[in-house]
Every structure is written in C-alpha cells, then in structure tokens.
Amino acid sequence: MSNETIVLLNPTAEQKRAHRQRLARVPRLGGLTVGVIDNARPRASVVVGRLAELLVERGLTVRTYRKHHCSFPAETALHQAIAAECDLAIHAVAD
C-alpha cells in the first residue's frame, strides 16, 4: 500500500461539514428488520430487489423504500418511517 493521500469528496449540498460518530456494528442480523432504500437511479430497483431477495433467503425481514427522485435528498417522512419500522438500513445506488 502506498503513502498516497486520497481525498474523498461529498457530493451532497451540505453547507457545513457534519461530524457524526459511527454507530456500533450490529453483531448479527438474525431477528432484525432491514430497510432497503432505492435511491431512484436507473436500475437501482433491480439492485434493491435482488438484495431484498437474498436477505429474505437468509431469513431476514425486509422492508423496501424508494426515494421520489435521485437528485434530491430523501424526505424527512421517509427517514422517520425507516427509523420507526427498521433496525438498520441499506441504501442502494445504481446506474
């Protein structure tokens, strides 16, 4: 591995950098409800659909959600629904 510096850019419209602490990893998925979010990009529904199938095959409860448009942040109501209905979420991006 080289000592090269890699700069990651955030493509969101945040005006001020938000510092968030990482959450602890979930020790195991058994018994949890997983929310899978389609970001409305082309073919994201294919990725989300397949991911949901794989999770269900492993015995997980899966709820799927979809943003209204890929260019805009998800609505607060969607975030609230996911937080209320799921133990964790996976946000899928595709093109």
Phi and psi in degrees as a GROMACS rama.xvg file:
@    title "Ramachandran Plot"
@    xaxis  label "Phi"
@    yaxis  label "Psi"
@TYPE xy
-86.2975  168.844  SER-2
-91.7078  17.7652  ASN-3
-67.2902  137.242  GLU-4
-86.3659  133.075  THR-5
-111.616  127.325  ILE-6
-101.829  124.314  VAL-7
-100.548  130.402  LEU-8
-104.921  139.298  LEU-9
-95.8395  116.6  ASN-10
-81.1472  4.61768  PRO-11
-81.1508  170.467  THR-12
-93.4321  25.3924  ALA-13
-63.6546  129.316  GLU-14
-81.4716  -32.6454  GLN-15
-124.336  133.895  LYS-16
-63.6528  124.499  ARG-17
-91.3715  128.03  ALA-18
-99.7274  116.291  HIS-19
-123.426  138.157  ARG-20
-79.7154  140.131  GLN-21
-67.8085  141.36  ARG-22
-81.4677  154.133  LEU-23
-66.454  145.572  ALA-24
-65.2759  147.898  ARG-25
-74.7492  126.324  VAL-26
-63.9794  -34.588  PRO-27
-157.533  156.143  ARG-28
-90.465  -17.7424  LEU-29
-52.6523  128.955  GLY-30
84.278  -3.19598  GLY-31
-95.5535  156.28  LEU-32
-101.297  125.595  THR-33
-106.104  126.704  VAL-34
-93.7101  131.037  GLY-35
-116.872  122.372  VAL-36
-106.872  124.231  ILE-37
-89.7384  122.023  ASP-38
-85.185  7.89151  ASN-39
73.8473  13.5587  ALA-40
-80.5606  159.796  ARG-41
-54.5614  133.06  PRO-42
68.8697  2.60241  ARG-43
-61.3565  -34.6357  ALA-44
-63.2799  -30.6812  SER-45
-68.5542  -45.5793  VAL-46
-62.7499  -48.0892  VAL-47
-62.7297  -43.9733  VAL-48
-59.9085  -45.7626  GLY-49
-67.773  -41.0041  ARG-50
-60.6644  -44.6966  LEU-51
-60.1383  -43.2061  ALA-52
-59.1256  -45.8739  GLU-53
-63.692  -40.1107  LEU-54
-67.4059  -41.2659  LEU-55
-63.6449  -40.0811  VAL-56
-58.7155  -27.8682  GLU-57
-90.0082  7.85762  ARG-58
88.5967  12.5195  GLY-59
-89.9422  154.07  LEU-60
-88.3964  128.402  THR-61
-125.777  134.69  VAL-62
-119.953  133.775  ARG-63
-107.571  146.101  THR-64
-134.993  158.254  TYR-65
-140.203  132.327  ARG-66
-70.068  156.344  LYS-67
-72.2259  -33.5186  HIS-68
-155.036  142.861  HIS-69
-71.1782  -21.2769  CYS-70
-85.1496  -7.34729  SER-71
-122.598  151.199  PHE-72
-63.327  154.859  PRO-73
-63.3453  145.838  ALA-74
-66.7985  152.171  GLU-75
-57.0651  -39.5902  THR-76
-60.7181  -36.3861  ALA-77
-66.824  -44.7965  LEU-78
-59.3941  -43.003  HIS-79
-65.223  -40.7244  GLN-80
-63.0658  -45.3573  ALA-81
-62.3691  -44.4943  ILE-82
-62.2805  -36.9506  ALA-83
-77.442  -31.5548  ALA-84
-102.514  -12.7463  GLU-85
-129.644  155.911  CYS-86
-89.1956  -27.0911  ASP-87
-156.75  165.171  LEU-88
-136.49  149.901  ALA-89
-123.603  125.721  ILE-90
-102.56  114.412  HIS-91
-95.3748  139.041  ALA-92
-125.579  137.761  VAL-93
-149.972  168.225  ALA-94
